[in-house]
Amino acid sequence: MTGTSPQMNGTITAISLMGLIVVWTVLAWLRADPTVLPTPRAVWEIARTEAASGALAHHMMATIWRVAAAFGLAMTFGLIIGFAMGRNETLDRWFGAWLVVFLNIPALVVIVLCYLWIGLNEVAAITAVALNKTAMVAVTIREGTRALDPQLEDMARSFRMGRMTHVRHVVLPQLWPFIASSTRNGLAIIWKIVLVVEFLGRSNGIGFQIHLYFQLFEIGYVMAYAFSFVLFILALEWTIINLFEKRATKWRLA
């Protein structure tokens, strides 16, 4: 069975999103109250006005910076911890419970504690987000490390591969799908947590703007800022992440 072509996938996605906009338009028409549910056109006009003033770009860049910094930290430490625990049963026995604890601590609790311990600053904001995601990455990579093919490991030893050659040609190709999964899930979760961090204790960013307009009960502005960042994440998903995921799983089709 052959999969659908990229062009067909793009067409289906476009039609699906158009359907979502139609449903939104119908619901707004039935409600007939723009203060409760504005139409897509009204939200678009608000977003266009905010973009023209420079406010949207300013707050968008602040959020993107926090997402990128927290994502980089979470992926780096999550990869190291997950790989170490997957390769060493003693480490996993001693510290596996720690991962369970960090996985189940609510993000809001971590955010509040970081603000109380570190202060209302960028370090606390980024640390809180990174801590929330690191355990998730570590668990995924740990499972990927456990799933490494022992026959390939034996082959590497038979050919007396150097450490770096072994990692590059044996370990990483098998871990790429797990890394790609962590990347996709990580971005989806991290940007939502960043909005909460900004909502609670930052003076800029998409979350800060949503907090501001929530207090003013300006639903159109809340939706304009929220959907603007959703569009950015979707663009990232359909370009860089999809290409990375295809590259990560290409070896399985060879």
C-alpha positions as protocol buffer text, in pm:
chain_id: "A"
residue {
  index: 1
  type: MET
  ca { x: 0 y: 0 z: 0 }
}
residue {
  index: 2
  type: THR
  ca { x: 140 y: 339 z: -95 }
}
residue {
  index: 3
  type: GLY
  ca { x: 93 y: 651 z: 112 }
}
residue {
  index: 4
  type: THR
  ca { x: -64 y: 970 z: -8 }
}
residue {
  index: 5
  type: SER
  ca { x: 157 y: 1222 z: -185 }
}
residue {
  index: 6
  type: PRO
  ca { x: 279 y: 1538 z: -8 }
}
residue {
  index: 7
  type: GLN
  ca { x: 56 y: 1745 z: -237 }
}
residue {
  index: 8
  type: MET
  ca { x: -249 y: 1540 z: -139 }
}
residue {
  index: 9
  type: ASN
  ca { x: -160 y: 1566 z: 229 }
}
residue {
  index: 10
  type: GLY
  ca { x: -128 y: 1943 z: 192 }
}
residue {
  index: 11
  type: THR
  ca { x: -466 y: 1965 z: 20 }
}
residue {
  index: 12
  type: ILE
  ca { x: -635 y: 1756 z: 289 }
}
residue {
  index: 13
  type: THR
  ca { x: -480 y: 1970 z: 562 }
}
residue {
  index: 14
  type: ALA
  ca { x: -594 y: 2291 z: 394 }
}
residue {
  index: 15
  type: ILE
  ca { x: -950 y: 2160 z: 353 }
}
residue {
  index: 16
  type: SER
  ca { x: -956 y: 2044 z: 715 }
}
residue {
  index: 17
  type: LEU
  ca { x: -846 y: 2387 z: 842 }
}
residue {
  index: 18
  type: MET
  ca { x: -1101 y: 2557 z: 619 }
}
residue {
  index: 19
  type: GLY
  ca { x: -1366 y: 2332 z: 773 }
}
residue {
  index: 20
  type: LEU
  ca { x: -1256 y: 2445 z: 1120 }
}
residue {
  index: 21
  type: ILE
  ca { x: -1290 y: 2810 z: 1015 }
}
residue {
  index: 22
  type: VAL
  ca { x: -1638 y: 2741 z: 874 }
}
residue {
  index: 23
  type: VAL
  ca { x: -1747 y: 2578 z: 1201 }
}
residue {
  index: 24
  type: TRP
  ca { x: -1607 y: 2875 z: 1396 }
}
residue {
  index: 25
  type: THR
  ca { x: -1793 y: 3119 z: 1167 }
}
residue {
  index: 26
  type: VAL
  ca { x: -2122 y: 2931 z: 1209 }
}
residue {
  index: 27
  type: LEU
  ca { x: -2087 y: 2921 z: 1588 }
}
residue {
  index: 28
  type: ALA
  ca { x: -2008 y: 3295 z: 1597 }
}
residue {
  index: 29
  type: TRP
  ca { x: -2313 y: 3363 z: 1377 }
}
residue {
  index: 30
  type: LEU
  ca { x: -2539 y: 3152 z: 1600 }
}
residue {
  index: 31
  type: ARG
  ca { x: -2409 y: 3320 z: 1914 }
}
residue {
  index: 32
  type: ALA
  ca { x: -2442 y: 3663 z: 1753 }
}
residue {
  index: 33
  type: ASP
  ca { x: -2237 y: 3829 z: 2027 }
}
residue {
  index: 34
  type: PRO
  ca { x: -1885 y: 3940 z: 1926 }
}
residue {
  index: 35
  type: THR
  ca { x: -1794 y: 4008 z: 2289 }
}
residue {
  index: 36
  type: VAL
  ca { x: -1830 y: 3635 z: 2357 }
}
residue {
  index: 37
  type: LEU
  ca { x: -1725 y: 3474 z: 2027 }
}
residue {
  index: 38
  type: PRO
  ca { x: -1594 y: 3708 z: 1754 }
}
residue {
  index: 39
  type: THR
  ca { x: -1584 y: 3590 z: 1394 }
}
residue {
  index: 40
  type: PRO
  ca { x: -1261 y: 3475 z: 1227 }
}
residue {
  index: 41
  type: ARG
  ca { x: -1263 y: 3796 z: 1023 }
}
residue {
  index: 42
  type: ALA
  ca { x: -1282 y: 4012 z: 1337 }
}
residue {
  index: 43
  type: VAL
  ca { x: -995 y: 3821 z: 1500 }
}
residue {
  index: 44
  type: TRP
  ca { x: -791 y: 3852 z: 1179 }
}
residue {
  index: 45
  type: GLU
  ca { x: -842 y: 4229 z: 1175 }
}
residue {
  index: 46
  type: ILE
  ca { x: -726 y: 4254 z: 1537 }
}
residue {
  index: 47
  type: ALA
  ca { x: -417 y: 4045 z: 1461 }
}
residue {
  index: 48
  type: ARG
  ca { x: -342 y: 4259 z: 1155 }
}
residue {
  index: 49
  type: THR
  ca { x: -371 y: 4578 z: 1359 }
}
residue {
  index: 50
  type: GLU
  ca { x: -144 y: 4442 z: 1634 }
}
residue {
  index: 51
  type: ALA
  ca { x: 109 y: 4326 z: 1373 }
}
residue {
  index: 52
  type: ALA
  ca { x: 109 y: 4669 z: 1205 }
}
residue {
  index: 53
  type: SER
  ca { x: 176 y: 4840 z: 1539 }
}
residue {
  index: 54
  type: GLY
  ca { x: 470 y: 4608 z: 1612 }
}
residue {
  index: 55
  type: ALA
  ca { x: 315 y: 4479 z: 1936 }
}
residue {
  index: 56
  type: LEU
  ca { x: 251 y: 4130 z: 1800 }
}
residue {
  index: 57
  type: ALA
  ca { x: 608 y: 4083 z: 1679 }
}
residue {
  index: 58
  type: HIS
  ca { x: 751 y: 4216 z: 2008 }
}
residue {
  index: 59
  type: HIS
  ca { x: 553 y: 3976 z: 2225 }
}
residue {
  index: 60
  type: MET
  ca { x: 589 y: 3688 z: 1979 }
}
residue {
  index: 61
  type: MET
  ca { x: 969 y: 3714 z: 1984 }
}
residue {
  index: 62
  type: ALA
  ca { x: 974 y: 3719 z: 2365 }
}
residue {
  index: 63
  type: THR
  ca { x: 773 y: 3396 z: 2375 }
}
residue {
  index: 64
  type: ILE
  ca { x: 979 y: 3232 z: 2099 }
}
residue {
  index: 65
  type: TRP
  ca { x: 1299 y: 3309 z: 2292 }
}
residue {
  index: 66
  type: ARG
  ca { x: 1164 y: 3145 z: 2608 }
}
residue {
  index: 67
  type: VAL
  ca { x: 1038 y: 2843 z: 2417 }
}
residue {
  index: 68
  type: ALA
  ca { x: 1372 y: 2797 z: 2240 }
}
residue {
  index: 69
  type: ALA
  ca { x: 1579 y: 2835 z: 2557 }
}
residue {
  index: 70
  type: ALA
  ca { x: 1364 y: 2601 z: 2766 }
}
residue {
  index: 71
  type: PHE
  ca { x: 1340 y: 2349 z: 2481 }
}
residue {
  index: 72
  type: GLY
  ca { x: 1717 y: 2343 z: 2434 }
}
residue {
  index: 73
  type: LEU
  ca { x: 1780 y: 2284 z: 2805 }
}
residue {
  index: 74
  type: ALA
  ca { x: 1510 y: 2017 z: 2837 }
}
residue {
  index: 75
  type: MET
  ca { x: 1629 y: 1825 z: 2531 }
}
residue {
  index: 76
  type: THR
  ca { x: 1996 y: 1841 z: 2633 }
}
residue {
  index: 77
  type: PHE
  ca { x: 1950 y: 1723 z: 2992 }
}
residue {
  index: 78
  type: GLY
  ca { x: 1669 y: 1484 z: 2897 }
}
residue {
  index: 79
  type: LEU
  ca { x: 1889 y: 1314 z: 2637 }
}
residue {
  index: 80
  type: ILE
  ca { x: 2179 y: 1276 z: 2881 }
}
residue {
  index: 81
  type: ILE
  ca { x: 1964 y: 1148 z: 3168 }
}
residue {
  index: 82
  type: GLY
  ca { x: 1751 y: 917 z: 2953 }
}
residue {
  index: 83
  type: PHE
  ca { x: 2048 y: 763 z: 2773 }
}
residue {
  index: 84
  type: ALA
  ca { x: 2239 y: 709 z: 3098 }
}
residue {
  index: 85
  type: MET
  ca { x: 1942 y: 544 z: 3269 }
}
residue {
  index: 86
  type: GLY
  ca { x: 1865 y: 332 z: 2964 }
}
residue {
  index: 87
  type: ARG
  ca { x: 2221 y: 198 z: 2952 }
}
residue {
  index: 88
  type: ASN
  ca { x: 2276 y: 156 z: 3327 }
}
residue {
  index: 89
  type: GLU
  ca { x: 2025 y: -55 z: 3521 }
}
residue {
  index: 90
  type: THR
  ca { x: 2167 y: 57 z: 3855 }
}
residue {
  index: 91
  type: LEU
  ca { x: 2105 y: 423 z: 3774 }
}
residue {
  index: 92
  type: ASP
  ca { x: 1755 y: 338 z: 3655 }
}
residue {
  index: 93
  type: ARG
  ca { x: 1673 y: 148 z: 3975 }
}
residue {
  index: 94
  type: TRP
  ca { x: 1796 y: 432 z: 4197 }
}
residue {
  index: 95
  type: PHE
  ca { x: 1659 y: 727 z: 4004 }
}
residue {
  index: 96
  type: GLY
  ca { x: 1363 y: 587 z: 3809 }
}
residue {
  index: 97
  type: ALA
  ca { x: 1133 y: 697 z: 4091 }
}
residue {
  index: 98
  type: TRP
  ca { x: 1266 y: 1050 z: 4058 }
}
residue {
  index: 99
  type: LEU
  ca { x: 1140 y: 1063 z: 3699 }
}
residue {
  index: 100
  type: VAL
  ca { x: 797 y: 946 z: 3813 }
}
residue {
  index: 101
  type: VAL
  ca { x: 788 y: 1221 z: 4077 }
}
residue {
  index: 102
  type: PHE
  ca { x: 887 y: 1496 z: 3831 }
}
residue {
  index: 103
  type: LEU
  ca { x: 644 y: 1364 z: 3570 }
}
residue {
  index: 104
  type: ASN
  ca { x: 356 y: 1396 z: 3815 }
}
residue {
  index: 105
  type: ILE
  ca { x: 432 y: 1732 z: 3974 }
}
residue {
  index: 106
  type: PRO
  ca { x: 186 y: 1980 z: 3819 }
}
residue {
  index: 107
  type: ALA
  ca { x: 350 y: 2240 z: 3596 }
}
residue {
  index: 108
  type: LEU
  ca { x: 181 y: 2519 z: 3791 }
}
residue {
  index: 109
  type: VAL
  ca { x: 349 y: 2404 z: 4114 }
}
residue {
  index: 110
  type: VAL
  ca { x: 694 y: 2404 z: 3951 }
}
residue {
  index: 111
  type: ILE
  ca { x: 635 y: 2750 z: 3805 }
}
residue {
  index: 112
  type: VAL
  ca { x: 521 y: 2899 z: 4136 }
}
residue {
  index: 113
  type: LEU
  ca { x: 811 y: 2741 z: 4326 }
}
residue {
  index: 114
  type: CYS
  ca { x: 1068 y: 2867 z: 4075 }
}
residue {
  index: 115
  type: TYR
  ca { x: 926 y: 3218 z: 4099 }
}
residue {
  index: 116
  type: LEU
  ca { x: 934 y: 3202 z: 4480 }
}
residue {
  index: 117
  type: TRP
  ca { x: 1286 y: 3055 z: 4498 }
}
residue {
  index: 118
  type: ILE
  ca { x: 1457 y: 3240 z: 4211 }
}
residue {
  index: 119
  type: GLY
  ca { x: 1243 y: 3550 z: 4165 }
}
residue {
  index: 120
  type: LEU
  ca { x: 1022 y: 3696 z: 3896 }
}
residue {
  index: 121
  type: ASN
  ca { x: 1288 y: 3691 z: 3624 }
}
residue {
  index: 122
  type: GLU
  ca { x: 1385 y: 3516 z: 3300 }
}
residue {
  index: 123
  type: VAL
  ca { x: 1602 y: 3256 z: 3476 }
}
residue {
  index: 124
  type: ALA
  ca { x: 1308 y: 3140 z: 3685 }
}
residue {
  index: 125
  type: ALA
  ca { x: 1073 y: 3137 z: 3387 }
}
residue {
  index: 126
  type: ILE
  ca { x: 1301 y: 2930 z: 3164 }
}
residue {
  index: 127
  type: THR
  ca { x: 1406 y: 2699 z: 3450 }
}
residue {
  index: 128
  type: ALA
  ca { x: 1044 y: 2624 z: 3537 }
}
residue {
  index: 129
  type: VAL
  ca { x: 957 y: 2530 z: 3179 }
}
residue {
  index: 130
  type: ALA
  ca { x: 1272 y: 2323 z: 3127 }
}
residue {
  index: 131
  type: LEU
  ca { x: 1216 y: 2129 z: 3451 }
}
residue {
  index: 132
  type: ASN
  ca { x: 863 y: 2042 z: 3346 }
}
residue {
  index: 133
  type: LYS
  ca { x: 978 y: 1892 z: 3016 }
}
residue {
  index: 134
  type: THR
  ca { x: 1313 y: 1730 z: 3103 }
}
residue {
  index: 135
  type: ALA
  ca { x: 1155 y: 1427 z: 3273 }
}
residue {
  index: 136
  type: MET
  ca { x: 931 y: 1361 z: 2970 }
}
residue {
  index: 137
  type: VAL
  ca { x: 1229 y: 1366 z: 2735 }
}
residue {
  index: 138
  type: ALA
  ca { x: 1431 y: 1144 z: 2969 }
}
residue {
  index: 139
  type: VAL
  ca { x: 1157 y: 880 z: 2983 }
}
residue {
  index: 140
  type: THR
  ca { x: 1122 y: 869 z: 2604 }
}
residue {
  index: 141
  type: ILE
  ca { x: 1497 y: 845 z: 2545 }
}
residue {
  index: 142
  type: ARG
  ca { x: 1534 y: 584 z: 2820 }
}
residue {
  index: 143
  type: GLU
  ca { x: 1280 y: 362 z: 2644 }
}
residue {
  index: 144
  type: GLY
  ca { x: 1452 y: 420 z: 2311 }
}
residue {
  index: 145
  type: THR
  ca { x: 1787 y: 325 z: 2461 }
}
residue {
  index: 146
  type: ARG
  ca { x: 1640 y: 5 z: 2604 }
}
residue {
  index: 147
  type: ALA
  ca { x: 1505 y: -81 z: 2257 }
}
residue {
  index: 148
  type: LEU
  ca { x: 1848 y: -68 z: 2089 }
}
residue {
  index: 149
  type: ASP
  ca { x: 1905 y: -381 z: 1882 }
}
residue {
  index: 150
  type: PRO
  ca { x: 2156 y: -605 z: 2069 }
}
residue {
  index: 151
  type: GLN
  ca { x: 2260 y: -770 z: 1741 }
}
residue {
  index: 152
  type: LEU
  ca { x: 2377 y: -436 z: 1607 }
}
residue {
  index: 153
  type: GLU
  ca { x: 2564 y: -383 z: 1932 }
}
residue {
  index: 154
  type: ASP
  ca { x: 2736 y: -719 z: 1887 }
}
residue {
  index: 155
  type: MET
  ca { x: 2824 y: -629 z: 1530 }
}
residue {
  index: 156
  type: ALA
  ca { x: 2981 y: -302 z: 1642 }
}
residue {
  index: 157
  type: ARG
  ca { x: 3193 y: -485 z: 1895 }
}
residue {
  index: 158
  type: SER
  ca { x: 3294 y: -746 z: 1635 }
}
residue {
  index: 159
  type: PHE
  ca { x: 3417 y: -474 z: 1401 }
}
residue {
  index: 160
  type: ARG
  ca { x: 3584 y: -296 z: 1693 }
}
residue {
  index: 161
  type: MET
  ca { x: 3417 y: 34 z: 1619 }
}
residue {
  index: 162
  type: GLY
  ca { x: 3546 y: 339 z: 1802 }
}
residue {
  index: 163
  type: ARG
  ca { x: 3315 y: 503 z: 2054 }
}
residue {
  index: 164
  type: MET
  ca { x: 3219 y: 798 z: 1834 }
}
residue {
  index: 165
  type: THR
  ca { x: 3174 y: 579 z: 1525 }
}
residue {
  index: 166
  type: HIS
  ca { x: 2957 y: 344 z: 1727 }
}
residue {
  index: 167
  type: VAL
  ca { x: 2740 y: 628 z: 1853 }
}
residue {
  index: 168
  type: ARG
  ca { x: 2710 y: 789 z: 1508 }
}
residue {
  index: 169
  type: HIS
  ca { x: 2636 y: 480 z: 1300 }
}
residue {
  index: 170
  type: VAL
  ca { x: 2472 y: 238 z: 1545 }
}
residue {
  index: 171
  type: VAL
  ca { x: 2316 y: 424 z: 1839 }
}
residue {
  index: 172
  type: LEU
  ca { x: 2190 y: 753 z: 1692 }
}
residue {
  index: 173
  type: PRO
  ca { x: 2009 y: 605 z: 1387 }
}
residue {
  index: 174
  type: GLN
  ca { x: 1805 y: 388 z: 1624 }
}
residue {
  index: 175
  type: LEU
  ca { x: 1740 y: 675 z: 1865 }
}
residue {
  index: 176
  type: TRP
  ca { x: 1640 y: 932 z: 1601 }
}
residue {
  index: 177
  type: PRO
  ca { x: 1268 y: 834 z: 1603 }
}
residue {
  index: 178
  type: PHE
  ca { x: 1257 y: 875 z: 1981 }
}
residue {
  index: 179
  type: ILE
  ca { x: 1440 y: 1207 z: 1961 }
}
residue {
  index: 180
  type: ALA
  ca { x: 1198 y: 1322 z: 1689 }
}
residue {
  index: 181
  type: SER
  ca { x: 902 y: 1221 z: 1906 }
}
residue {
  index: 182
  type: SER
  ca { x: 1047 y: 1411 z: 2202 }
}
residue {
  index: 183
  type: THR
  ca { x: 1100 y: 1714 z: 1979 }
}
residue {
  index: 184
  type: ARG
  ca { x: 742 y: 1719 z: 1854 }
}
residue {
  index: 185
  type: ASN
  ca { x: 582 y: 1654 z: 2191 }
}
residue {
  index: 186
  type: GLY
  ca { x: 828 y: 1888 z: 2359 }
}
residue {
  index: 187
  type: LEU
  ca { x: 737 y: 2189 z: 2149 }
}
residue {
  index: 188
  type: ALA
  ca { x: 365 y: 2117 z: 2185 }
}
residue {
  index: 189
  type: ILE
  ca { x: 392 y: 2111 z: 2564 }
}
residue {
  index: 190
  type: ILE
  ca { x: 664 y: 2370 z: 2623 }
}
residue {
  index: 191
  type: TRP
  ca { x: 494 y: 2658 z: 2446 }
}
residue {
  index: 192
  type: LYS
  ca { x: 176 y: 2600 z: 2648 }
}
residue {
  index: 193
  type: ILE
  ca { x: 375 y: 2603 z: 2974 }
}
residue {
  index: 194
  type: VAL
  ca { x: 559 y: 2917 z: 2860 }
}
residue {
  index: 195
  type: LEU
  ca { x: 223 y: 3092 z: 2822 }
}
residue {
  index: 196
  type: VAL
  ca { x: 137 y: 3002 z: 3182 }
}
residue {
  index: 197
  type: VAL
  ca { x: 478 y: 3129 z: 3297 }
}
residue {
  index: 198
  type: GLU
  ca { x: 419 y: 3459 z: 3115 }
}
residue {
  index: 199
  type: PHE
  ca { x: 62 y: 3476 z: 3243 }
}
residue {
  index: 200
  type: LEU
  ca { x: 182 y: 3452 z: 3604 }
}
residue {
  index: 201
  type: GLY
  ca { x: 501 y: 3653 z: 3615 }
}
residue {
  index: 202
  type: ARG
  ca { x: 636 y: 3817 z: 3299 }
}
residue {
  index: 203
  type: SER
  ca { x: 591 y: 4165 z: 3155 }
}
residue {
  index: 204
  type: ASN
  ca { x: 592 y: 4061 z: 2789 }
}
residue {
  index: 205
  type: GLY
  ca { x: 512 y: 3764 z: 2568 }
}
residue {
  index: 206
  type: ILE
  ca { x: 196 y: 3607 z: 2428 }
}
residue {
  index: 207
  type: GLY
  ca { x: 93 y: 3481 z: 2773 }
}
residue {
  index: 208
  type: PHE
  ca { x: 131 y: 3830 z: 2921 }
}
residue {
  index: 209
  type: GLN
  ca { x: -92 y: 3977 z: 2649 }
}
residue {
  index: 210
  type: ILE
  ca { x: -352 y: 3706 z: 2700 }
}
residue {
  index: 211
  type: HIS
  ca { x: -350 y: 3789 z: 3074 }
}
residue {
  index: 212
  type: LEU
  ca { x: -388 y: 4158 z: 2999 }
}
residue {
  index: 213
  type: TYR
  ca { x: -683 y: 4116 z: 2762 }
}
residue {
  index: 214
  type: PHE
  ca { x: -839 y: 3853 z: 2988 }
}
residue {
  index: 215
  type: GLN
  ca { x: -859 y: 4120 z: 3259 }
}
residue {
  index: 216
  type: LEU
  ca { x: -1017 y: 4358 z: 3008 }
}
residue {
  index: 217
  type: PHE
  ca { x: -1251 y: 4081 z: 2882 }
}
residue {
  index: 218
  type: GLU
  ca { x: -1133 y: 4142 z: 2525 }
}
residue {
  index: 219
  type: ILE
  ca { x: -1191 y: 3794 z: 2383 }
}
residue {
  index: 220
  type: GLY
  ca { x: -1101 y: 3900 z: 2030 }
}
residue {
  index: 221
  type: TYR
  ca { x: -754 y: 4010 z: 2138 }
}
residue {
  index: 222
  type: VAL
  ca { x: -705 y: 3692 z: 2345 }
}
residue {
  index: 223
  type: MET
  ca { x: -790 y: 3481 z: 2041 }
}
residue {
  index: 224
  type: ALA
  ca { x: -578 y: 3694 z: 1806 }
}
residue {
  index: 225
  type: TYR
  ca { x: -263 y: 3650 z: 2014 }
}
residue {
  index: 226
  type: ALA
  ca { x: -330 y: 3283 z: 2086 }
}
residue {
  index: 227
  type: PHE
  ca { x: -396 y: 3188 z: 1724 }
}
residue {
  index: 228
  type: SER
  ca { x: -101 y: 3392 z: 1600 }
}
residue {
  index: 229
  type: PHE
  ca { x: 135 y: 3173 z: 1801 }
}
residue {
  index: 230
  type: VAL
  ca { x: -57 y: 2859 z: 1701 }
}
residue {
  index: 231
  type: LEU
  ca { x: 6 y: 2951 z: 1336 }
}
residue {
  index: 232
  type: PHE
  ca { x: 376 y: 2991 z: 1410 }
}
residue {
  index: 233
  type: ILE
  ca { x: 390 y: 2647 z: 1573 }
}
residue {
  index: 234
  type: LEU
  ca { x: 197 y: 2491 z: 1282 }
}
residue {
  index: 235
  type: ALA
  ca { x: 442 y: 2644 z: 1035 }
}
residue {
  index: 236
  type: LEU
  ca { x: 729 y: 2500 z: 1239 }
}
residue {
  index: 237
  type: GLU
  ca { x: 553 y: 2163 z: 1248 }
}
residue {
  index: 238
  type: TRP
  ca { x: 494 y: 2148 z: 872 }
}
residue {
  index: 239
  type: THR
  ca { x: 848 y: 2252 z: 781 }
}
residue {
  index: 240
  type: ILE
  ca { x: 1138 y: 2185 z: 1016 }
}
residue {
  index: 241
  type: ILE
  ca { x: 983 y: 1918 z: 1241 }
}
residue {
  index: 242
  type: ASN
  ca { x: 833 y: 1715 z: 955 }
}
residue {
  index: 243
  type: LEU
  ca { x: 1163 y: 1722 z: 766 }
}
residue {
  index: 244
  type: PHE
  ca { x: 1349 y: 1620 z: 1082 }
}
residue {
  index: 245
  type: GLU
  ca { x: 1105 y: 1334 z: 1144 }
}
residue {
  index: 246
  type: LYS
  ca { x: 1136 y: 1206 z: 785 }
}
residue {
  index: 247
  type: ARG
  ca { x: 1514 y: 1215 z: 818 }
}
residue {
  index: 248
  type: ALA
  ca { x: 1491 y: 1035 z: 1151 }
}
residue {
  index: 249
  type: THR
  ca { x: 1289 y: 742 z: 1014 }
}
residue {
  index: 250
  type: LYS
  ca { x: 1439 y: 722 z: 664 }
}
residue {
  index: 251
  type: TRP
  ca { x: 1688 y: 451 z: 763 }
}
residue {
  index: 252
  type: ARG
  ca { x: 1402 y: 213 z: 845 }
}
residue {
  index: 253
  type: LEU
  ca { x: 1279 y: 227 z: 485 }
}
residue {
  index: 254
  type: ALA
  ca { x: 1620 y: 161 z: 335 }
}
